[in-house]
């Protein structure tokens, strides 16, 4: 089995694949202070509870945007699962697509992984909207290459910044408000965050499509994407497992490439 690790700024997702089939996934908060032993106890306990033998893990791949988390995750794979993981972004890993940026080395692993996963599952051209700590907009052209994109603060990050910068404004949950015009402070914040963010998403999709100049399929992923499922009609598909499938796809491509050498 393959252990796929998606390390984001807010959460780390550990997923298991038996071939192309995902057989388990568990989420932990991202904390650079966590050790490989702590991750191992967390994973082994959940795997055993799901009836999965940890000894079946024979390979691993890591996609990370948190450099401080890389070493304990690397040790987790080496010391507890006896495998040397592929690390997306390293020179040894071929993602199978061209990165058409001024400085290709600057692309985040998460954006590259999403592009690979989307190109393998949907017909390009594509626009991927990832609702994470940041909200990213990533374009995959008709040839399946990464063609650029945009980055905006995530909805929870915007909410946190508002709460921290304005002493009298309370922290509220993210949810669609029934009315745009709030009659109290909580409702006003909730409306401004949710509907303001909806406007940002719709506006960016429209502008990117116009600038690209050709029809595109729009895919949403990330933890908060489901909040907008019945709101943003310009999104064609909501795919919560896109990043994990991208990791599995990259691993399989590199395994086949190494076999051919």
MIVEX-700557 format. One line per field, with one value per residue: residue in three letters; y, x, z of N, C-alpha, C, O in turn. Coordinates in steps of 0.2 Angstrom, whole numbers. Example, Ala and Ser with C-alpha at 12.3 -4.5 7.8 and 13.67 -1.06 7.14 Angstrom:
type	ALA	SER;
n.y	-28	-11;
n.x	66	64;
n.z	39	35;
ca.y	-22	-5;
ca.x	62	68;
ca.z	39	36;
c.y	-16	0;
c.x	66	64;
c.z	39	39;
o.y	-17	6;
o.x	71	67;
o.z	42	40;
This chain:
type	UNK	UNK	UNK	UNK	UNK	UNK	UNK	UNK	UNK	UNK	UNK	UNK	UNK	UNK	UNK	UNK	UNK	UNK	UNK	UNK	UNK	UNK	UNK	UNK	UNK	UNK	UNK	UNK	UNK	UNK	UNK	UNK	UNK	UNK	UNK	UNK	UNK	UNK	UNK	UNK	UNK	UNK	UNK	UNK	UNK	UNK	UNK	UNK	UNK	UNK	UNK	UNK	UNK	UNK	UNK	UNK	UNK	UNK	UNK	UNK	UNK	UNK	UNK	UNK	UNK	UNK	UNK	UNK	UNK	UNK	UNK	UNK	UNK	UNK	UNK	UNK	UNK	UNK	UNK	UNK	UNK	UNK	UNK	UNK	UNK	UNK	UNK	UNK	UNK	UNK	UNK	UNK	UNK	UNK	UNK	UNK	UNK	UNK	UNK	UNK	UNK	UNK	UNK	UNK	UNK	UNK	UNK	UNK	UNK	UNK	UNK	UNK	UNK	UNK	UNK	UNK	UNK	UNK	UNK	UNK	UNK	UNK	UNK	UNK	UNK	UNK	UNK	UNK	UNK	UNK	UNK	UNK	UNK	UNK	UNK	UNK	UNK	UNK	UNK	UNK	UNK	UNK	UNK	UNK	UNK	UNK	UNK	UNK	UNK	UNK	UNK	UNK	UNK	UNK	UNK	UNK	UNK	UNK	UNK	UNK	UNK	UNK	UNK	UNK	UNK	UNK	UNK	UNK	UNK	UNK	UNK	UNK	UNK	UNK	UNK	UNK	UNK	UNK	UNK	UNK	UNK	UNK	UNK	UNK	UNK	UNK	UNK	UNK	UNK	UNK	UNK	UNK	UNK	UNK	UNK	UNK	UNK	UNK	UNK	UNK	UNK	UNK	UNK	UNK	UNK	UNK	UNK	UNK	UNK	UNK	UNK	UNK	UNK	UNK	UNK	UNK	UNK	UNK	UNK	UNK	UNK	UNK	UNK	UNK	UNK	UNK	UNK	UNK	UNK	UNK	UNK	UNK	UNK	UNK	UNK	UNK	UNK	UNK	UNK	UNK	UNK	UNK	UNK	UNK	UNK	UNK	UNK	UNK	UNK	UNK	UNK	UNK	UNK	UNK	UNK	UNK	UNK	UNK	UNK	UNK	UNK;
n.y	-6	12	26	42	58	74	89	103	120	122	109	91	78	61	48	32	21	7	2	11	14	22	19	23	38	51	65	77	91	104	104	110	105	92	76	62	50	53	56	43	35	41	38	23	19	24	17	3	3	4	-8	-10	-16	-9	-14	-17	-5	0	10	28	45	62	78	94	110	115	118	115	104	94	86	78	70	64	56	48	40	33	27	21	15	10	14	24	40	48	65	78	91	89	87	74	69	68	76	76	86	102	117	132	145	161	158	143	135	141	137	131	115	110	116	111	97	97	101	90	80	85	86	72	68	75	83	94	112	118	125	126	128	130	129	133	136	147	154	147	149	140	137	125	121	117	107	100	106	116	133	144	156	162	169	171	177	164	160	158	163	177	180	178	188	199	198	199	212	221	226	226	217	202	184	174	160	152	153	152	167	171	183	197	209	213	213	214	214	201	195	204	203	189	189	198	192	179	181	191	184	175	183	187	174	171	182	181	169	172	183	176	166	175	181	170	165	154	140	133	120	121	117	113	112	107	110	119	120	114	123	132	125	125	138	145	145	144	135	119	106	98	92	84	75	78	82	72	61	67	65	51	49	55	47	35	38	40	28	19	26	23	10	8	11;
n.x	4	2	7	1	5	-2	3	-2	-4	-13	-19	-13	-15	-16	-16	-21	-17	-23	-16	-25	-35	-42	-41	-41	-41	-35	-35	-24	-20	-9	7	23	30	27	33	41	38	26	17	17	11	-1	-6	-5	-14	-26	-26	-26	-38	-47	-45	-34	-18	-3	9	8	10	21	27	29	23	26	18	21	19	24	39	45	39	43	55	51	41	47	56	46	41	53	58	47	39	47	52	57	52	45	47	37	42	56	71	72	59	48	34	27	22	23	29	23	29	37	47	49	52	46	33	21	20	7	-1	5	3	-11	-14	-9	-17	-30	-28	-27	-40	-50	-55	-43	-44	-42	-48	-43	-50	-44	-49	-41	-30	-24	-33	-32	-31	-29	-22	-24	-18	-23	-15	-12	-3	4	-1	-1	-8	-18	-17	-26	-30	-36	-53	-55	-43	-45	-56	-50	-40	-48	-54	-43	-38	-48	-53	-66	-74	-82	-77	-84	-93	-90	-102	-116	-126	-143	-148	-141	-140	-136	-143	-137	-121	-114	-121	-119	-105	-104	-111	-103	-91	-94	-103	-95	-84	-89	-92	-79	-74	-82	-80	-66	-66	-73	-65	-53	-57	-61	-48	-41	-47	-53	-65	-67	-66	-71	-65	-68	-59	-53	-54	-65	-73	-85	-94	-98	-105	-118	-120	-110	-112	-104	-94	-90	-87	-86	-73	-66	-56	-45	-32	-26	-27	-19	-7	-6	-6	6	16	14	17	31	36	33	42	54	55	57	70;
n.z	0	-3	6	6	9	13	17	23	27	38	40	41	30	30	19	13	-1	-10	-24	-36	-28	-15	2	15	25	36	46	53	64	58	65	68	78	81	82	73	80	87	76	71	81	81	68	67	77	72	60	64	71	60	55	47	42	47	42	29	22	9	2	0	-2	-1	-1	3	10	20	26	39	44	36	39	51	45	35	43	49	38	35	48	54	44	36	23	9	6	-9	-12	-17	-27	-26	-35	-39	-42	-54	-60	-72	-80	-88	-81	-83	-79	-74	-65	-62	-51	-40	-38	-28	-19	-17	-27	-39	-37	-37	-50	-57	-53	-57	-71	-74	-71	-77	-92	-99	-105	-88	-73	-57	-41	-25	-9	4	17	11	-3	-19	-36	-50	-66	-79	-95	-112	-115	-104	-95	-82	-81	-74	-61	-47	-31	-16	1	12	17	31	36	32	41	53	53	53	65	74	71	74	88	94	87	86	84	72	65	49	37	26	27	30	25	16	21	37	53	65	74	73	62	52	50	47	35	27	26	21	9	3	0	-8	-19	-22	-27	-38	-46	-49	-55	-67	-72	-75	-84	-94	-98	-101	-112	-118	-117	-101	-89	-72	-56	-39	-24	-8	10	13	2	0	7	-3	-13	-17	-20	-28	-44	-55	-54	-59	-54	-38	-29	-17	-15	-23	-22	-15	-24	-34	-28	-28	-42	-46	-39	-45	-58	-57	-52	-63	-72	-66	-67	-80	-83;
ca.y	0	18	31	48	63	80	93	110	125	121	102	86	73	55	43	25	19	1	3	18	14	25	14	27	45	54	72	80	98	104	107	108	102	85	71	56	45	56	54	35	33	43	34	16	18	24	11	-3	4	3	-15	-10	-18	-4	-17	-17	1	-2	15	34	51	68	84	98	117	117	115	113	98	89	81	72	66	60	51	44	35	29	24	17	11	6	16	31	43	53	72	82	97	88	85	67	68	70	77	74	92	108	123	138	151	164	154	136	132	145	134	127	108	109	118	107	91	98	101	83	76	87	84	65	66	79	85	101	116	117	130	123	133	126	132	131	142	152	151	147	148	137	135	119	122	111	101	98	110	122	139	150	157	168	167	175	174	160	163	158	168	183	180	178	194	204	198	202	219	225	223	225	213	195	179	171	154	154	150	157	171	171	190	200	215	210	217	214	213	194	193	208	200	183	191	201	186	174	184	195	179	172	188	186	168	172	187	178	164	176	186	171	163	180	182	163	166	147	137	129	116	123	112	116	107	110	109	123	120	112	128	136	120	127	145	147	141	144	129	113	100	99	86	84	71	80	83	65	58	69	62	44	49	57	41	29	40	39	21	17	28	20	3	8	13;
ca.x	0	5	5	1	4	-3	5	-4	-3	-18	-20	-10	-19	-13	-21	-18	-20	-21	-17	-28	-41	-41	-44	-42	-38	-35	-32	-21	-18	-1	11	30	33	26	39	39	35	19	13	17	6	-8	-8	-5	-20	-32	-26	-28	-45	-50	-44	-28	-11	2	15	6	13	27	29	26	25	25	18	21	20	27	46	47	36	46	59	48	37	52	58	40	41	59	59	41	36	53	52	60	47	46	45	36	46	63	74	71	52	45	27	25	19	27	27	24	30	44	52	45	54	43	27	20	19	0	-4	7	-1	-18	-14	-8	-23	-35	-27	-28	-47	-54	-52	-41	-41	-45	-47	-44	-50	-43	-51	-37	-27	-25	-37	-28	-34	-23	-25	-21	-20	-26	-9	-11	3	2	-1	-1	-14	-18	-17	-29	-31	-42	-59	-54	-38	-48	-60	-45	-37	-53	-55	-37	-37	-53	-54	-73	-77	-81	-75	-90	-92	-91	-108	-121	-131	-150	-149	-135	-140	-136	-146	-133	-114	-112	-124	-115	-98	-105	-113	-98	-86	-97	-105	-90	-80	-93	-90	-72	-73	-86	-76	-60	-67	-75	-59	-48	-60	-60	-41	-38	-50	-56	-69	-63	-69	-69	-65	-66	-57	-51	-59	-71	-76	-92	-98	-100	-107	-125	-119	-106	-114	-99	-90	-93	-86	-83	-69	-63	-50	-41	-25	-23	-27	-13	-1	-5	-4	13	19	13	21	38	37	34	48	60	55	59	77;
ca.z	0	-3	11	3	15	10	23	22	33	43	42	37	28	28	15	10	-7	-13	-31	-37	-23	-8	7	21	26	42	46	59	63	56	70	66	84	81	81	69	84	88	70	70	86	79	62	69	81	68	55	67	72	54	52	42	45	45	39	22	19	6	-1	3	-5	3	-4	8	9	27	27	46	45	31	43	55	41	32	48	50	33	36	54	56	39	32	16	7	2	-14	-10	-23	-28	-26	-41	-41	-43	-60	-60	-79	-83	-88	-77	-88	-75	-75	-61	-61	-45	-35	-38	-22	-21	-17	-33	-44	-36	-39	-57	-60	-51	-61	-78	-74	-70	-81	-99	-100	-100	-82	-68	-50	-35	-19	-3	10	21	5	-9	-25	-43	-54	-73	-83	-102	-116	-116	-97	-92	-77	-85	-69	-57	-43	-24	-11	8	13	21	38	37	32	47	59	53	55	73	77	69	76	95	96	82	88	80	70	61	42	35	22	30	26	22	15	26	44	58	71	72	71	56	47	49	43	28	24	25	16	3	0	-2	-14	-24	-24	-31	-44	-50	-51	-61	-73	-75	-77	-90	-100	-100	-104	-119	-121	-112	-96	-83	-66	-51	-33	-19	-1	16	14	-4	1	9	-9	-18	-19	-21	-34	-50	-61	-52	-62	-50	-31	-29	-11	-15	-29	-20	-13	-31	-38	-25	-30	-49	-46	-37	-50	-64	-55	-51	-70	-75	-63	-70	-87	-83;
c.y	6	23	38	53	70	85	100	114	124	113	97	80	67	50	37	23	11	1	10	19	17	21	17	33	48	60	74	87	99	108	105	105	95	81	66	51	47	54	47	33	35	39	26	15	19	19	5	-3	3	-4	-15	-11	-13	-7	-18	-11	-1	4	22	40	57	74	89	106	120	114	112	106	92	84	76	68	61	54	46	38	30	24	19	13	9	8	23	34	47	60	76	89	96	86	78	65	71	70	76	80	97	113	129	144	154	161	148	134	136	141	130	120	106	110	114	100	92	98	94	79	78	85	76	63	70	82	93	105	116	124	127	128	129	131	130	137	148	149	152	146	146	135	130	120	116	105	98	101	115	128	145	151	163	165	173	173	170	163	163	163	175	185	181	185	200	204	201	209	224	223	222	220	206	190	175	165	156	150	155	161	171	178	193	206	213	215	217	213	206	193	198	205	193	184	194	196	182	176	188	190	176	177	188	180	169	177	185	173	167	179	181	168	168	181	175	163	159	144	133	126	119	118	115	110	110	109	113	124	119	118	132	131	123	135	148	143	140	138	123	107	102	92	86	80	72	79	76	61	60	66	55	44	50	51	36	31	39	32	18	19	25	13	2	9	7;
c.x	4	2	6	0	4	-2	3	-3	-7	-18	-15	-14	-15	-18	-17	-22	-18	-22	-19	-33	-39	-44	-44	-39	-40	-32	-30	-20	-11	2	18	33	32	32	36	36	27	15	12	11	-1	-10	-9	-12	-26	-32	-29	-36	-50	-49	-38	-22	-6	8	14	9	20	30	26	28	22	24	17	22	23	34	48	44	39	50	56	43	41	54	52	40	47	59	53	37	41	53	54	55	49	43	44	39	54	65	73	64	50	37	24	21	24	24	28	24	37	49	48	46	50	36	26	18	11	-3	-1	4	-8	-19	-13	-14	-29	-34	-28	-36	-52	-51	-50	-44	-46	-43	-48	-44	-49	-44	-47	-35	-27	-30	-34	-32	-28	-26	-20	-23	-22	-21	-8	-5	0	4	-1	-8	-14	-19	-21	-29	-37	-47	-58	-48	-40	-52	-55	-42	-42	-54	-49	-36	-42	-55	-62	-77	-76	-79	-82	-88	-93	-97	-112	-126	-137	-151	-142	-134	-141	-139	-142	-125	-112	-115	-120	-108	-99	-107	-107	-92	-89	-99	-100	-85	-83	-91	-83	-71	-76	-82	-70	-61	-69	-69	-54	-50	-59	-53	-39	-41	-53	-60	-65	-68	-67	-70	-64	-64	-55	-56	-65	-75	-83	-97	-101	-103	-114	-125	-116	-107	-109	-93	-93	-93	-83	-79	-64	-56	-45	-34	-22	-23	-21	-7	0	-3	4	18	19	17	29	40	38	40	54	61	58	67	81;
c.z	0	2	8	9	11	16	21	28	39	45	38	36	26	25	13	4	-8	-20	-32	-32	-17	-3	14	21	33	42	53	58	62	62	69	72	85	79	76	73	86	82	69	75	84	73	64	73	77	63	58	69	66	51	47	45	43	41	32	18	16	3	2	-2	-1	-1	2	6	16	28	34	47	41	35	47	51	37	37	49	45	34	42	56	50	34	25	15	3	-4	-11	-16	-22	-28	-33	-44	-43	-49	-60	-67	-82	-83	-84	-80	-84	-76	-71	-59	-54	-39	-34	-31	-23	-21	-24	-39	-43	-38	-47	-60	-59	-55	-68	-79	-74	-74	-87	-98	-106	-94	-78	-61	-45	-29	-13	3	14	17	0	-15	-31	-48	-61	-76	-90	-105	-116	-109	-93	-87	-80	-80	-65	-53	-36	-20	-4	8	17	28	40	37	38	53	59	55	62	76	76	72	83	97	92	84	82	78	66	54	40	31	27	26	22	21	20	33	48	65	69	69	64	50	45	45	36	24	22	20	9	-1	-3	-8	-20	-27	-29	-38	-49	-53	-56	-67	-76	-78	-84	-96	-102	-103	-112	-122	-115	-107	-91	-77	-60	-45	-28	-13	4	16	7	-4	3	3	-14	-21	-20	-27	-40	-55	-59	-55	-58	-43	-30	-23	-10	-20	-27	-19	-20	-35	-35	-28	-38	-50	-44	-42	-56	-63	-55	-58	-73	-73	-66	-77	-88	-83;
o.y	6	23	40	53	72	86	103	112	126	112	99	78	67	49	37	24	9	0	15	24	14	20	14	35	47	62	72	89	95	113	99	102	92	83	64	47	43	52	45	28	31	37	24	10	15	16	1	-8	1	-6	-20	-8	-13	-4	-19	-11	-3	4	21	39	56	75	89	107	126	109	107	103	86	78	70	62	56	48	40	32	24	18	14	9	6	3	27	32	50	60	78	92	100	85	77	59	78	65	76	79	98	114	131	149	151	160	148	130	133	143	126	118	102	107	112	97	87	95	93	76	74	83	74	58	67	82	97	102	115	127	125	133	125	136	125	141	154	143	158	142	150	131	130	120	111	100	94	98	118	130	151	146	168	159	179	167	171	168	168	166	179	190	186	189	205	210	204	212	230	217	217	219	203	192	173	164	161	143	161	157	171	178	192	208	211	221	221	211	206	190	195	205	192	181	192	196	180	174	188	191	174	174	188	180	167	176	186	173	165	179	183	167	166	181	176	161	159	146	129	128	119	115	119	105	116	108	110	128	122	118	135	134	122	138	152	137	136	137	121	103	106	87	89	81	68	76	74	57	56	65	53	40	47	49	33	27	36	30	14	15	23	10	-3	8	7;
o.x	10	-4	12	-5	8	-7	7	0	-5	-18	-12	-18	-11	-23	-11	-28	-12	-27	-17	-36	-34	-51	-46	-34	-45	-27	-33	-18	-7	0	20	39	35	35	30	31	23	9	7	7	-6	-16	-14	-15	-30	-38	-33	-39	-55	-51	-38	-20	-5	11	18	9	25	36	21	33	17	28	12	27	23	34	51	46	37	50	57	43	40	55	53	39	47	60	54	34	39	54	54	54	54	38	48	39	58	61	73	63	50	34	17	18	28	18	34	20	41	55	45	42	50	33	31	15	9	-7	-5	2	-11	-23	-17	-17	-33	-39	-30	-38	-57	-45	-54	-46	-52	-38	-54	-40	-54	-41	-49	-39	-29	-31	-32	-37	-24	-31	-14	-29	-22	-23	-4	-3	-5	9	-1	-12	-11	-21	-19	-29	-42	-46	-59	-48	-38	-52	-57	-41	-40	-54	-50	-33	-40	-59	-63	-83	-71	-80	-85	-83	-97	-97	-112	-129	-137	-154	-137	-129	-147	-138	-145	-124	-108	-111	-119	-106	-95	-104	-106	-90	-85	-96	-99	-82	-79	-90	-82	-68	-73	-82	-68	-57	-66	-68	-51	-47	-57	-52	-35	-38	-55	-59	-60	-73	-61	-76	-59	-66	-55	-62	-70	-79	-87	-103	-107	-105	-115	-131	-118	-105	-109	-89	-99	-97	-79	-83	-59	-52	-40	-30	-16	-18	-17	-2	5	1	7	23	25	21	32	46	42	43	58	66	61	69	87;
o.z	2	3	6	12	8	20	17	33	44	51	32	41	22	28	12	3	-7	-23	-29	-32	-13	-3	19	17	35	39	58	53	65	65	69	72	89	74	76	71	86	83	67	73	84	73	61	71	77	61	55	69	66	45	43	50	37	38	28	12	20	1	5	-5	2	-6	6	2	17	30	34	52	42	34	46	52	36	34	50	46	33	41	59	52	29	20	19	-2	-3	-7	-20	-17	-29	-37	-50	-46	-50	-59	-67	-87	-79	-84	-81	-85	-79	-73	-53	-51	-33	-29	-30	-29	-25	-26	-43	-48	-42	-50	-65	-63	-58	-71	-85	-76	-75	-88	-97	-110	-94	-78	-60	-44	-27	-12	6	14	19	0	-17	-31	-49	-62	-76	-92	-102	-117	-108	-88	-88	-82	-83	-65	-54	-35	-20	-3	5	21	32	46	41	41	57	64	58	65	81	81	73	83	101	93	85	77	83	63	52	40	32	31	20	17	25	22	35	48	70	63	64	59	45	40	40	31	18	16	15	4	-7	-8	-13	-26	-33	-34	-43	-55	-58	-61	-72	-82	-83	-88	-101	-108	-108	-116	-128	-109	-109	-90	-76	-59	-44	-29	-12	2	18	7	-8	1	3	-20	-27	-21	-31	-40	-60	-63	-53	-58	-43	-30	-23	-6	-22	-31	-21	-20	-38	-39	-29	-39	-54	-47	-44	-59	-67	-56	-59	-77	-77	-67	-79	-93	-84;
